[in-house]
Amino acid sequence: MARRGQVFVTRTDDINAELPPATRPTGGVGRLFMVFNSEIANQFDFTQSTWANNRDFPFGGSSAPGLDQVIGHGTRPKTTCPVAWDGATTKTVDAAPQAVTMTGGEYFFMPSITAL
């Protein structure tokens, strides 16, 4: 699965600067994402449904890590995480906010080289 992301708006802030999140843009910037697959169901759809949008991937049970923090979509429950190396002490924290908002999407057919 070959994939590529491209910024579609020029940012005015320095993306490498250590700035607080409140100073970052909240809209009008984003990425155009494009992927080439030989089989959509076995590549892109599988990645999204089985990995990114699956709360139980990869472990299952009580140690489920939740949705992918960047591209996972859905309800984000609070998370329990260890606060000490022994894992005995835990803390429940609010889930990370949705990082990506999809504004559109399409599947396009591209003929193979042999078909051309």
Phi, psi and omega per residue, in radians:
M1 nan 1.877 3.102
A2 -1.556 2.284 -3.096
R3 -2.417 2.735 -3.086
R4 -2.643 2.398 3.049
G5 -2.018 2.506 -3.127
Q6 -2.413 2.267 3.084
V7 -1.137 2.337 -3.126
F8 -1.859 0.017 3.036
V9 -2.471 2.432 3.108
T10 -1.290 2.215 3.138
R11 -1.443 2.542 3.121
T12 -1.661 -0.230 3.126
D13 -1.702 2.835 3.099
D14 -1.481 1.931 -3.067
I15 -1.172 -0.317 3.140
N16 -1.636 -0.122 -3.125
A17 -1.318 2.568 3.095
E18 -1.509 1.446 -3.127
L19 -1.926 2.649 3.086
P20 -1.163 2.601 -3.122
P21 -0.956 -0.528 -3.108
A22 -1.118 -0.377 -3.131
T23 -1.582 -0.069 -3.133
R24 -1.452 2.711 3.112
P25 -1.102 2.520 3.122
T26 -1.888 -0.036 3.118
G27 -2.918 2.891 3.068
G28 1.442 0.008 3.070
V29 -2.198 2.743 3.121
G30 3.081 -2.913 -3.124
R31 -2.312 2.464 2.986
L32 -1.631 2.177 -3.090
F33 -1.962 2.306 -3.141
M34 -2.341 2.415 -3.137
V35 -2.401 2.481 3.063
F36 -1.947 2.213 -3.114
N37 -2.212 2.676 2.959
S38 -1.584 -0.488 3.074
E39 -2.456 1.890 -3.072
I40 -1.030 -0.814 -3.070
A41 -1.105 -0.644 -3.082
N42 -1.565 -0.063 -3.124
Q43 -2.146 -1.452 -3.054
F44 -1.113 -0.896 -3.133
D45 -1.056 -0.702 3.102
F46 -1.073 -0.816 -3.125
T47 -1.041 -0.779 -3.130
Q48 -1.193 -0.875 -3.023
S49 -1.365 -0.687 -3.057
T50 -1.524 -0.507 -3.109
W51 -1.873 -1.173 -2.980
A52 -1.164 -0.691 -3.073
N53 -1.800 0.357 -3.126
N54 -1.959 1.895 -3.117
R55 -1.020 -0.531 -3.046
D56 -1.573 -0.043 -3.114
F57 -1.371 2.389 -0.040
P58 -1.704 -0.084 -2.943
F59 -1.645 -0.783 -3.041
G60 1.406 3.014 3.092
G61 1.226 -2.675 -3.056
S62 -1.316 -0.251 -3.127
S63 -1.688 0.310 -3.120
A64 -1.044 2.273 -3.076
P65 -1.358 -0.294 -3.121
G66 1.658 -2.997 -3.113
L67 -1.177 2.721 3.044
D68 -1.000 2.297 -3.045
Q69 -1.171 -0.383 -3.110
V70 -1.772 -0.917 -3.010
I71 -1.921 -0.034 3.136
G72 -1.233 2.415 -3.138
H73 -2.064 2.452 3.104
G74 2.396 -3.112 3.136
T75 -1.162 2.316 -3.108
R76 -1.908 1.810 3.140
P77 -1.310 2.905 3.052
K78 -1.061 2.702 -3.081
T79 -2.071 2.410 3.047
T80 -1.795 2.205 -3.105
C81 -2.353 2.663 3.130
P82 -1.256 2.569 3.079
V83 -2.019 0.001 3.078
A84 -2.391 2.746 -3.086
W85 -1.079 -0.529 -3.102
D86 -1.302 -0.240 3.103
G87 1.373 -0.043 -3.092
A88 -1.303 -0.572 3.137
T89 -1.719 2.191 -3.132
T90 -2.189 2.891 3.119
K91 -2.429 2.410 3.085
T92 -1.693 2.205 -3.097
V93 -2.182 2.752 3.068
D94 -1.125 2.584 3.124
A95 -1.197 2.666 3.070
A96 -1.111 2.478 3.134
P97 -1.191 2.802 3.103
Q98 -1.020 2.173 -3.094
A99 -1.594 -0.519 -3.062
V100 -2.142 2.296 3.033
T101 -2.022 2.033 -3.128
M102 -1.366 2.245 -3.114
T103 -1.884 -0.052 3.114
G104 3.013 2.927 3.123
G105 -3.046 2.636 3.136
E106 -2.616 2.682 2.943
Y107 -1.873 2.235 3.108
F108 -2.102 2.531 3.113
F109 -1.594 2.344 3.052
M110 -2.224 2.063 -3.103
P111 -1.122 2.645 3.116
S112 -1.250 2.895 3.112
I113 -1.069 -0.691 3.135
T114 -1.149 -0.553 3.107
A115 -1.238 -0.555 3.134
L116 -1.311 nan nan
